[in-house]
Amino acid sequence: MGMAGPRDERWLDADAGRLVRPYTVSNGRTRPTTKLDLVSMVMSTGRVHQARLEPDHAQTLGLCAGPTTVAEVAAHLKLPVVVTKVLLSDLIDWGAVTTTSPGPVAGPSDRIVLEAVLNGLQRRL
Amino acid sequence: MAYNDDSEPLPTALKVLIAGGFGVGKTTFVGSVSEIEPLSTEEILTTASAATDSLAGVESKSTTTVAMDFGRITIDDQLILYMFGTPGQDRFWFMWDELSDGALGAVVLADTRRLQDCFAAVDFFESRGINFLVAVNDFDGAFHYEPDEVRAALDLKPHIPVVLCDARQPHSATSTLISLIQHLLSATTSLST
């Protein structure tokens, strides 16, 4: 990942710039098939082996060995969030990765959650 | 679509935003409270519209890339809190709906020497109905203004807390997050009564 070697550089010009690479990774697709947000949890199901996947998908799957978030996967891939979502939603479609359904699982008005967070933070002092 | 239907539930990730002007200490704050070295990620936003989640139009010039730092605190085996530092150099992040959607709340860091730098963040959270507090980041140990003066200068509503913090100190930054959560709890109480 992130190895834009000499082979790639001839494809870059001033207008395309850094956007070429993300667009290539996502294979021209513009939308993930599964709705994901920055803090959607994702985790490998263990049902698909990395070795069977193309490098970008394999690396993405490798980052999901334990529960993690879209934001963390994107940070480690060094790819924009939207591109990371495309890769992750492919893996979800293939049964390689599982995710929680998006939406307000815990909103700002959820007292039980807020109190748990409060207690957790106070333990850190 | 294949959402998690396994018996073992995935943890829930929550987010709070750390906002404020450029150079006010957002990344420092995130680093102080995070259990991991802060991570950085970026997103492509189209400047023509607020639409996210789409790469449509990346070949045109109407896009901008915004970067942000974030960290995390594991609360317990079912709750993880993420702190996202909003991109500071520009205001394009205001179009990044996803960054603020679903946020528990926000810390607006203020530098009293450049108080005007946090006006935009205050306006943004007020207009989105996102609860926040203002944390005056003490850079040099000498507060130039009292919290009440900051409140007046920012024209804050009376219920919005103004606290002092030192973003470099984990204890101080964590205490600021605690103040935010307490503020959120009091907001839910006032809603239900």
Interface residues (C-beta under 8 A of the other chain):
Chain A: D15 A16 R18 L19 P22 Y23 S26 R29 T30 R31 P32 T33 T34 K35 D37 L38 V39 S40 M41 M43 T45 P67 T69 A71 E72 A74 A75 H76 P80 V81 V82 V83 K85 V86 I92 D93 G95 T98 T99 T100 S101 P104 V105 A106 G107 P108 S109 D110 R111 V113 L114 E115 A116 V117 L118 G120 L121 Q122 R124 L125
Chain B: M1 A2 Y3 N4 D5 D6 P9 L10 P11 T12 A13 L14 K15 L39 S40 T41 E42 E43 I44 T52 D53 S54 L55 A56 V58 E59 K61 T63 T65 F70 R72 I73 I75 D76 L79 I80 L81 Y82 F84 E98 L99 D101 G102 A103 L104 G105 I130 N131 P170 H171 T174 S175 L177 I178 I181 Q182 L184 L185 A187 T188 L191
